[in-house]
């Protein structure tokens, strides 16, 4: 079965696979593609479906797609189909403009635990564009209406399976800290945070170190979780955690902007 572009976009979104959408916006002279022609390209720059031109344009569109997927920003490229050397590779007799837009899956947050801090983290993260998976025996739609998925039958957190680039926040009130952390540390999550006191975090990390986890892996754990906002209320603590997540995602320093942007 050959999928059309919309069907494939929906499938790729469901599978959390990145892709780029290329659209021909303008044609001057001769070109095999027409205005509004579209193509989907995968993370390798390969055309999955659609058409924006053959050998004259495809390689340049593929390069642009790879760059867009890397930066997360769209771009417009002008392709000279007349220039054999500096253009698209062979003289086709025209020019075209193509808009290339990256489509990346939402960042995914795994939330383990319950209570007002976890509920507030879920609310804030959802508003900031995260897909939130809550893994806790007390998980329910009443407590976590913004969650993408709820797991309530996972006492040892074996269903915690973060992928590369995922975020993990553990707030299991000591009882599940060890099981959740040991599971998370076997993943390629980019952010692992433990909501706890320094004393409790040290006890858990020392136990994991005694069981053979390398210090380099344990150093990835952010405990206590969040930025230093002098937070007191559950909502303020949740804000500090989500702020740290955004800083990690966007490459921010966490410094006040008045200092981060100050001239050298």
HUCOR-V668556 format. One record per residue. N is the residue number from 1. RES is the residue in one small letter. OMEGA is omega in whole degrees, -180 to 180 (999 if undefined). NEAR is the number of other C-alpha atoms within 12 Angstrom. Layout:
n = [N N]
res = [RES RES]
omega = [OMEGA OMEGA]
near = [NEAR NEAR]
//
This chain:
n = [1 2 3 4 5 6 7 8 9 10 11 12 13 14 15 16 17 18 19 20 21 22 23 24 25 26 27 28 29 30 31 32 33 34 35 36 37 38 39 40 41 42 43 44 45 46 47 48 49 50 51 52 53 54 55 56 57 58 59 60 61 62 63 64 65 66 67 68 69 70 71 72 73 74 75 76 77 78 79 80 81 82 83 84 85 86 87 88 89 90 91 92 93 94 95 96 97 98 99 100 101 102 103 104 105 106 107 108 109 110 111 112 113 114 115 116 117 118 119 120 121 122 123 124 125 126 127 128 129 130 131 132 133 134 135 136 137 138 139 140 141 142 143 144 145 146 147 148 149 150 151 152 153 154 155 156 157 158 159 160 161 162 163 164 165 166 167 168 169 170 171 172 173 174 175 176 177 178 179 180 181 182 183 184 185 186 187 188 189 190 191 192 193 194 195 196 197 198 199 200 201 202 203 204 205 206 207 208 209 210 211 212 213 214 215 216 217 218 219 220 221 222 223 224 225 226 227 228 229 230 231 232 233 234 235 236 237 238 239 240 241 242 243 244 245 246 247 248 249 250 251 252 253 254 255 256 257 258 259 260 261 262 263 264]
res = [x x x x x x x x x x x x x x x x x x x x x x x x x x x x x x x x x x x x x x x x x x x x x x x x x x x x x x x x x x x x x x x x x x x x x x x x x x x x x x x x x x x x x x x x x x x x x x x x x x x x x x x x x x x x x x x x x x x x x x x x x x x x x x x x x x x x x x x x x x x x x x x x x x x x x x x x x x x x x x x x x x x x x x x x x x x x x x x x x x x x x x x x x x x x x x x x x x x x x x x x x x x x x x x x x x x x x x x x x x x x x x x x x x x x x x x x x x x x x x x x x x x x x x x x x x x x x x x x x x x x x x x x]
omega = [178 -180 172 -172 -178 178 -178 176 179 179 180 177 179 -180 180 179 179 176 176 176 179 -179 175 -177 -177 177 172 -179 -174 177 179 178 -179 177 -178 174 -174 174 172 179 -178 -175 175 -178 179 178 179 180 179 -173 174 -179 -179 -175 -180 -171 -169 -177 179 177 179 179 179 179 179 180 179 179 179 -176 -175 -177 177 177 174 178 175 -176 179 -177 178 -171 -177 -175 -173 -178 -172 174 177 -177 180 173 179 178 180 176 -176 175 -177 -174 176 175 -175 176 177 173 -175 179 173 180 -180 -179 -180 -177 -172 178 -179 179 -180 176 179 -179 -178 -177 178 -180 -179 171 177 165 -172 174 179 -179 -178 179 180 180 178 -180 177 -179 -174 -178 -178 -176 175 -177 177 176 -176 -178 -171 -173 -178 176 178 178 174 -176 -179 175 176 180 179 179 180 174 -176 179 -172 174 175 -173 -177 -175 -176 -179 -177 -179 -179 177 -178 -177 175 -177 176 177 -179 -177 176 -176 178 178 -176 171 177 -178 -179 178 -180 179 -179 -178 177 178 179 177 179 179 171 177 -179 -179 179 178 -179 180 178 -175 179 -177 -5 -177 171 176 -180 176 -172 -175 179 -176 177 -180 178 177 178 179 180 180 -179 176 177 177 179 179 178 -177 -174 -180 180 -178 -174 178 171 -178 180 176 -176 -177 -179 179 180 999]
near = [5 10 15 17 25 17 16 28 29 19 17 25 18 14 14 23 24 32 41 46 45 46 35 34 23 24 26 22 20 20 31 24 33 25 24 21 27 30 38 41 40 32 28 23 30 25 30 27 25 29 32 39 36 23 23 33 39 36 24 33 43 39 26 37 41 33 26 32 29 21 17 24 20 25 25 25 30 26 39 29 33 24 18 18 12 15 25 32 21 23 22 26 22 28 32 38 33 37 33 37 34 34 30 30 25 26 33 35 46 45 55 52 43 33 27 19 36 43 36 31 48 44 30 31 38 28 18 22 23 32 29 37 41 46 40 37 22 23 30 24 19 11 24 34 20 28 33 27 24 32 29 25 17 22 22 25 31 23 24 37 29 33 21 20 23 32 44 49 48 48 42 33 24 24 21 29 37 30 28 42 46 32 27 41 39 24 25 20 31 32 41 43 42 42 41 31 20 17 15 22 30 24 18 31 35 21 21 28 21 14 14 15 23 18 17 12 24 30 20 26 36 32 32 28 34 35 29 21 21 14 18 13 14 21 23 23 30 37 32 31 45 40 29 34 39 28 20 25 26 14 13 17 18 25 17 14 11 9 11 12 12 9 7 5]
//
